[in-house]
Amino acid sequence: MVNLVIMRHGEAEPQYLSDSERQLTAAGQAEVSEMAQWLHHHYSAFDRIFSSPYRRTVQTAAVLVQKGLVSQAVELNTDLVPEGNAQFVVDFLDMLYAENPQAKILLVSHMPLVSFLVEAFTRSGQTPIFDTAGVACIDYHQHRGIFLEYACPGMLHLVKSVS
């Protein structure tokens, strides 16, 4: 059962001013929308969604809410910034899962943190490189997680072209 999804934001504008102010491009919004549909089809709704406070992740999370993946407002978490500490995020989620072990949580963050989060939650030694709007699906219970699958828009397009 997937109860934790880690998602990288969609494609963003090139960095020319403040990194935290970069917005999603039109292509980034489209790929997030596509992944939202995929998540909704495969995993239905989530109980909570946490996002980095950076503009592109907030915009990514807003698309997920708009597509019905969560009914609650997006909760900002400053530990989800690109240079965030993965162990702080694990400790935070362990507290949430102690209160509600069945919670389905979606995290929206950045490279390289999303890769470090996969390793921190699964202790697998795997730190996958995420494409924009890529998602890692994990079966997580306090202090123990199993990496189940990774999907991204490019993989979905590949599957469609083969079908």
Salt bridges, closest charged atoms under 4 A:
ASP19 OD1 - ARG22 NH1 2.96
ASP19 OD1 - ARG56 NH2 3.15
GLU21 OE1 - ARG55 NH2 2.81
GLU34 OE1 - HIS157 NE2 3.00
GLU34 OE2 - LYS160 NZ 3.41
GLU75 OE1 - ARG48 NH2 2.72
ASP94 OD2 - HIS143 ND1 3.24
ASP139 OD1 - HIS141 NE2 2.91
